[in-house]
């Protein structure tokens, strides 16, 4: 069964790109506990058919969620909501430099998406500083 069936609604007239609408709605479903670690998501093609959009749009949304480590796509097995317990086990197996490369990729994607949304460099920097401060004091 498709855990996202009927849970994602798209506004084709909104200023926010469709792929970001998908990202935000999946983030919300995870935050609200509707999607739980280990839940399998539909394939890119299945969700694209369900939403009646191009599969590359769903693929872009999944790529962003994967970069954020909210989901994990495992070739041949499917896409799942990230399970942090498996993250701790696999983190010990990462080759040196992988974390730095991953962070660089995440930052590049974030900046590209923020600029695509029309944010200025100053706005992006302010948002990053605020988030960093929030994380430091958790």
C-alpha positions in Angstrom: 0.0 0.0 0.0 1.2 3.5 -0.8 1.7 5.4 2.5 1.5 8.7 0.7 -1.7 8.0 -1.1 -4.1 10.9 -0.7 -1.6 12.7 1.6 0.2 14.9 -0.9 -1.7 17.6 -2.7 -0.1 19.9 -5.2 -0.9 23.5 -6.1 0.1 24.0 -9.7 -0.5 27.7 -9.4 1.7 28.3 -6.3 5.0 30.1 -6.5 6.7 27.2 -4.8 8.0 24.6 -7.3 6.2 21.3 -7.3 9.3 19.3 -6.2 9.6 21.6 -3.1 5.9 21.1 -2.3 6.5 17.4 -2.3 9.6 17.8 -0.1 7.8 20.1 2.4 4.8 17.8 2.6 6.9 14.7 3.3 8.9 16.6 5.9 5.6 17.5 7.6 4.3 14.0 7.5 7.5 12.8 9.2 7.4 15.6 11.8 3.8 14.8 12.6 4.6 11.1 13.0 2.4 10.0 10.2 5.5 8.7 8.4 7.7 6.7 10.7 11.3 5.5 10.4 11.4 2.4 8.2 8.1 3.2 6.3 8.6 2.5 2.6 7.7 5.2 0.2 6.4 4.6 -3.3 8.8 4.4 -6.2 9.5 7.6 -8.1 7.4 6.4 -11.0 4.5 5.2 -8.8 4.3 8.6 -7.0 4.6 10.5 -10.3 1.7 8.5 -11.7 -0.3 9.0 -8.6 0.3 12.7 -8.6 0.1 13.0 -12.4 3.4 14.7 -12.8 6.7 14.0 -14.5 8.8 11.4 -12.7 11.9 13.7 -12.8 10.0 16.1 -10.5 9.5 13.3 -7.9 13.1 12.2 -8.4 14.3 15.7 -7.6 12.2 15.8 -4.5 13.5 12.4 -3.4 17.1 13.5 -4.1 16.6 16.5 -1.8 15.1 14.4 1.0 17.9 11.9 0.6 20.5 14.7 0.8 18.8 15.8 4.0 19.0 12.3 5.3 15.2 12.2 5.8 14.9 9.3 3.4 17.2 6.5 2.3 17.1 5.1 -1.2 18.5 1.6 -1.4 19.1 0.3 -5.0 16.9 -2.7 -5.6 15.1 -2.5 -2.2 13.3 0.9 -2.4 13.0 4.2 -0.6 12.4 4.4 3.1 12.0 7.0 5.8 15.5 7.2 7.4 16.0 5.0 10.5 18.6 6.7 12.7 19.5 3.4 14.4 20.8 2.0 11.1 22.5 5.4 10.6 24.7 4.9 13.7 25.8 1.5 12.5 26.6 2.6 9.0 28.3 5.8 10.1 31.2 3.8 11.5 31.7 2.2 8.1 32.0 5.5 6.0 35.3 6.0 4.3 37.4 9.0 5.4 36.3 12.3 3.7 32.8 11.1 3.0 31.2 13.3 5.6 33.0 16.4 4.2 31.9 15.5 0.7 28.3 14.9 1.8 28.2 18.2 3.7 29.5 20.1 0.7 26.8 18.5 -1.5 24.1 19.3 1.0 25.2 22.9 1.2 25.4 23.3 -2.5 21.9 21.9 -2.9 20.6 24.1 -0.1 22.1 27.3 -1.7 20.9 26.4 -5.2 17.3 25.8 -3.9 17.3 28.9 -1.8 18.5 31.0 -4.8 15.9 29.3 -7.0 13.3 30.5 -4.6 14.5 34.0 -4.9 16.4 34.4 -1.6 19.3 36.8 -1.5 22.8 35.8 -0.2 22.2 37.9 2.9 18.9 36.1 3.6 20.5 32.8 3.1 23.3 33.7 5.4 20.9 35.0 8.1 18.9 31.8 7.9 22.0 29.6 8.2 23.3 31.6 11.2 19.9 31.3 13.0 19.8 27.5 12.4 23.4 27.1 13.5 22.7 29.0 16.7 19.6 26.9 17.3 21.6 23.7 16.9 24.4 24.8 19.2 22.1 25.3 22.1 19.9 22.2 21.8 
